[in-house]
Amino acid sequence: MDCCPYWSVLRSPRPERWFASDNAAGAAPEVIATLVEANTGHALAYGSDPWTARAEECFRALFDRDVATSFAYGGTGANVFALGCLLRPAEAVVCSRVAHVTYDETGAAERIIGTKLLEVDTLDGKVTPQGLSSVAHLLGSEHHVQPAVLTITQATEMGTLYSINEIRTLCEIAHEMGLLVHMDGARIANAVAALGGSPATLRAMTFESGVDVLTFGGTKCGGVFGEAVVFARPDLASRAKYIRKQTTQLHSKMRFIAAQYVALLENNLFIDLGRRANDAARQLHEAVCDIPSLGLGAPPQVNSIFPRLVDPAKSVLQEWSFFWDWDVSASQVRWMTAWDTSPADVARFAAGVHEATSN
């Protein structure tokens, strides 16, 4: 007997907005409008254009200091470029075992800039002081690669957040060890929105806490393509223009990356877009947390949820509205909301989850 009545949500057309990733979302209208404005006439290439100058000024105003900003094609390239600016031969990067730079970037850092990634144990996806200190014994030994940079991800791949105090503590330990600190902020907008929702929050969790270089993500919070690498001090960027070119991250029509950041930073649009995604994730959690089999705990900190799903419910839902497996051994998947996820999107997907798990 057919388990689904004729009015089944799962037999309705597939949703227009998926819960697979914030990368699946389109661009914010404000970003598109600014790109159209930038697409007028000719402008000098490689960043010698008014839009790039304007975006650089936006970053100086946002951080209230003389930061140096370089634009790159995408997240992986931006991370590789940023780390490459901080490393010398025989030096290594300390990171979480689940950091994007080591787990999801196909060995790009190792191959392109020839560094070694030193993975350390974490708690909820976050590097701990104990994990960072575990590599201290390598320092000064000619037989070991030298830890030179700590990279942390905010928000983490596990959907968790470092508190400002945690970031400050890690930066203090790293600097005492002689390391610089890089933050992978692919979802920095979500983190800022969750921890306070203001430029002051951003400043507190980054350069005021001791972060030296930040990969500032724009694609996941309403951009089309391109990321920014922001250096806390201009001297840290002394070789950036060469390293960016060598790591294939120099875009000739730079104005089209920069223009997006003008839209995202002016009036703090990026924070608002991050907040929308976070709010949608909390709404989804509230709508399905009464399903025991999902194993949901506390509400999400940012815009990702990691429920447990088994077949046939998982396959039925993935066929109707695709999402990614996360930890197959634990039957865990990932649902992720985006800046454009509406309450109606959440309600419809939640109805599908209830239907799939009740049959």
C-alpha positions in Angstrom: 0.0 0.0 0.0 1.3 3.5 -0.9 2.4 5.2 2.3 2.1 8.7 0.9 -1.4 10.2 0.3 -2.0 12.2 -2.9 -1.4 15.5 -1.1 2.0 14.4 0.0 4.6 17.2 0.4 7.3 14.9 -0.9 5.3 14.4 -4.1 5.0 18.1 -4.7 7.5 19.9 -7.0 11.0 20.2 -5.7 11.7 23.3 -3.6 13.3 26.2 -5.4 15.7 26.7 -2.5 17.7 23.7 -1.1 19.2 23.2 2.3 22.4 21.8 0.8 24.7 24.8 1.3 24.8 28.5 1.4 26.9 28.2 -1.8 23.8 27.1 -3.5 22.1 30.4 -3.0 22.1 33.2 -5.5 23.6 36.6 -5.0 21.9 39.4 -3.0 20.1 42.0 -5.2 22.4 44.7 -3.7 25.4 42.9 -4.9 24.0 42.4 -8.4 23.1 46.1 -8.6 26.6 47.1 -7.7 28.1 44.7 -10.3 25.9 46.3 -12.9 27.1 49.7 -11.9 30.7 48.5 -12.1 30.1 47.1 -15.6 30.2 50.6 -17.2 33.0 51.6 -19.5 36.6 50.7 -19.1 38.7 50.6 -16.0 42.4 49.7 -15.5 43.1 46.1 -14.6 44.6 44.3 -11.6 43.0 46.5 -9.0 44.0 50.0 -10.4 40.3 51.0 -10.6 38.0 53.1 -8.5 35.9 50.1 -7.3 38.9 48.4 -5.7 40.0 51.6 -4.1 36.6 52.1 -2.7 36.4 48.6 -1.3 39.8 48.9 0.3 38.6 52.1 2.0 35.4 50.2 3.2 37.6 47.6 4.9 39.7 50.3 6.6 36.5 51.9 7.9 35.1 48.6 8.9 38.1 47.7 11.0 38.9 51.3 12.0 42.6 50.8 11.3 45.0 50.8 8.4 44.5 47.3 7.1 45.8 46.1 3.8 43.2 44.2 1.6 43.8 41.9 -1.3 41.1 40.2 -3.3 41.2 36.7 -4.6 39.1 34.4 -6.7 37.6 32.0 -4.1 37.9 30.6 -0.6 40.6 27.9 -1.2 42.7 30.3 -3.2 42.3 33.0 -0.7 43.4 30.7 2.2 46.5 29.5 0.2 47.4 33.0 -0.7 47.0 34.3 2.8 49.1 31.5 4.3 51.7 31.9 1.7 52.2 35.5 2.7 53.1 34.4 6.3 55.4 31.4 5.6 59.1 30.9 5.0 60.7 27.6 3.8 60.6 24.8 6.4 57.6 26.3 8.2 54.2 24.8 8.8 50.6 25.6 9.6 48.8 24.4 12.7 45.2 23.6 12.2 42.2 21.7 13.4 41.8 18.1 12.2 38.5 19.1 10.6 39.6 22.5 9.2 38.6 23.3 5.7 42.2 24.0 4.7 43.2 20.4 5.5 40.0 18.4 5.0 38.2 20.1 2.0 40.8 21.8 -0.1 42.4 18.8 -1.9 45.8 19.4 -0.4 46.0 22.9 -2.1 48.2 24.4 0.6 50.7 21.5 0.5 50.9 21.5 -3.3 50.8 25.2 -4.1 52.9 26.7 -1.4 54.6 23.6 -0.2 53.8 23.9 3.4 53.0 21.1 5.9 49.7 21.1 7.8 50.0 20.1 11.4 46.6 18.8 12.5 45.8 19.0 16.2 43.0 17.6 18.3 40.0 19.8 18.7 36.8 20.3 20.7 33.7 20.8 18.7 35.8 21.6 15.7 37.8 24.2 17.5 41.5 24.3 18.2 42.1 24.3 22.0 45.0 25.8 23.9 46.2 22.2 24.7 46.0 21.3 21.0 48.1 24.3 20.0 50.6 23.8 22.7 51.1 20.1 21.6 53.3 21.3 18.7 55.6 23.5 20.9 58.2 20.7 21.2 58.9 21.0 17.5 60.1 24.6 17.8 63.9 25.1 17.4 64.7 21.6 16.3 66.4 21.3 12.9 64.8 17.8 12.5 61.3 19.1 12.5 59.2 21.5 10.3 58.7 24.7 12.3 55.2 25.7 13.3 54.8 29.3 12.1 51.1 30.0 11.6 48.0 29.0 13.5 44.8 29.0 11.3 41.4 28.9 12.9 38.0 28.9 11.3 35.2 31.2 12.4 32.5 29.8 12.2 33.9 26.2 12.2 33.0 23.4 9.8 31.0 21.9 12.7 28.8 25.0 13.0 30.4 26.1 16.2 31.8 29.4 17.2 35.0 30.5 19.0 34.1 33.0 21.7 36.1 36.3 21.6 37.9 35.1 24.8 38.8 31.8 23.1 40.3 33.6 20.1 42.2 36.0 22.3 43.7 33.2 24.3 44.8 31.2 21.2 46.3 34.3 19.7 48.3 35.0 23.0 49.6 31.5 23.1 50.4 31.5 19.4 52.3 34.8 19.6 54.2 33.6 22.7 55.3 30.6 20.6 56.4 32.9 17.8 53.4 32.0 15.5 51.2 34.3 13.4 47.5 33.7 13.4 45.2 33.4 10.3 41.5 33.2 10.5 39.5 31.5 7.8 36.3 33.6 7.8 34.4 31.9 5.0 31.3 32.4 7.1 32.5 35.4 9.0 29.1 37.1 8.4 27.3 34.4 10.3 29.8 34.5 13.1 29.5 38.3 13.5 25.7 38.1 13.4 25.7 35.4 16.1 28.1 37.0 18.5 26.9 40.5 18.6 25.9 41.7 15.2 28.0 44.8 14.8 31.3 46.0 13.3 32.6 46.2 16.9 32.0 42.4 17.2 34.0 41.8 14.1 36.9 43.9 15.3 36.8 42.3 18.7 36.9 38.7 17.3 39.7 39.4 14.8 42.4 42.0 15.0 41.7 43.3 18.4 42.1 39.8 19.7 45.4 39.3 17.9 44.5 37.8 14.6 47.1 38.8 12.0 45.4 37.9 8.7 41.7 37.3 7.9 40.2 35.6 4.9 36.9 37.5 4.7 34.3 35.4 3.0 31.7 37.1 0.8 30.5 34.4 -1.5 28.6 32.5 1.2 26.8 35.6 2.4 25.4 36.9 -0.9 28.3 37.4 -3.2 28.8 35.9 -6.7 32.5 35.0 -6.5 35.7 36.3 -4.9 37.0 36.6 -1.4 39.1 39.2 0.5 42.3 38.7 2.4 42.7 41.4 5.0 46.0 42.0 6.8 45.9 43.6 10.2 49.1 45.6 9.4 50.4 46.7 6.0 53.8 45.3 6.8 52.3 41.8 6.8 51.3 42.3 3.2 54.7 43.5 2.0 55.0 40.6 -0.4 51.3 40.0 -1.0 51.2 41.3 -4.6 53.8 38.8 -5.6 52.4 35.9 -3.7 48.9 36.5 -5.0 50.1 36.4 -8.6 52.2 33.3 -7.9 49.3 31.5 -6.3 47.1 32.3 -9.4 44.8 34.6 -7.4 45.3 37.9 -9.2 42.1 38.7 -11.1 42.6 41.1 -14.1 39.1 42.6 -13.8 39.4 43.1 -10.1 36.6 45.7 -10.0 34.0 42.9 -10.2 35.3 41.3 -7.0 35.8 44.6 -5.3 32.4 46.0 -6.3 30.6 43.1 -4.4 32.4 44.0 -1.2 31.4 47.7 -1.6 27.8 46.4 -1.6 28.4 43.9 1.3 30.2 46.3 3.6 28.4 49.6 3.1 25.6 49.8 5.7 26.9 46.4 7.1 24.8 44.4 4.6 27.0 41.3 5.2 25.9 41.2 8.8 22.2 41.4 8.0 22.6 38.6 5.4 24.4 36.5 7.9 21.7 37.1 10.5 19.0 36.0 8.0 20.8 32.7 7.4 21.3 32.1 11.1 17.6 32.9 11.9 16.4 30.5 9.2 18.5 27.7 10.8 17.0 28.3 14.2 13.5 28.3 12.7 14.3 25.0 11.0 15.6 23.5 14.3 12.5 24.6 16.1 10.3 23.1 13.4 11.9 19.6 13.5 13.4 19.3 17.0 10.4 17.3 18.1 11.5 14.4 15.9 13.5 12.2 18.3 15.2 10.2 15.6 17.0 13.3 14.3 19.0 13.5 17.5 19.1 17.3 17.5 20.5 19.0 20.6 20.8 22.7 21.3 19.7 25.2 18.6 22.4 25.9 16.0 24.9 28.7 16.6 25.0 29.7 13.0 23.4 28.4 9.8 24.1 24.7 9.9 22.3 21.7 11.5 23.6 18.2 11.7 20.7 15.7 12.2 20.9 11.9 12.0 18.9 10.4 9.1 18.7 6.8 7.8 17.1 5.3 4.8 14.5 5.3 3.4 13.8 8.7 4.9 17.2 10.1 4.0 17.1 9.0 0.3 13.5 10.2 -0.1 14.4 13.6 1.3 17.6 14.0 -0.7 15.8 13.1 -3.9 13.1 15.7 -3.2 15.4 18.5 -1.8 19.1 17.7 -2.0 21.5 18.0 0.9 24.9 16.6 1.7 25.9 13.6 3.8 28.2 14.7 6.6 29.4 11.7 8.7 28.2 8.5 6.9 29.4 6.3 9.7 27.1 8.1 12.1 24.2 8.5 9.6 24.7 12.2 10.0 23.8 14.8 7.3 24.0 18.5 7.0 21.2 21.0 6.5 22.4 24.5 5.8 20.4 27.7 5.4 21.4 30.8 3.3 20.7 34.5 3.3 17.7 34.0 1.1 16.0 31.1 3.0 12.5 32.3 3.8 10.1 31.2 6.6 8.0 29.5 3.8 11.1 27.6 2.6 11.7 26.4 6.2 8.1 25.4 6.7 7.9 23.4 3.5 11.1 21.6 4.1 10.2 20.8 7.7 6.9 19.4 6.5 8.8 17.1 4.2 11.1 16.0 7.1 8.1 15.2 9.3 6.5 13.2 6.5 9.6 11.3 5.6 10.4 10.3 9.1 6.9 9.3 10.0 6.6 6.6 7.3 
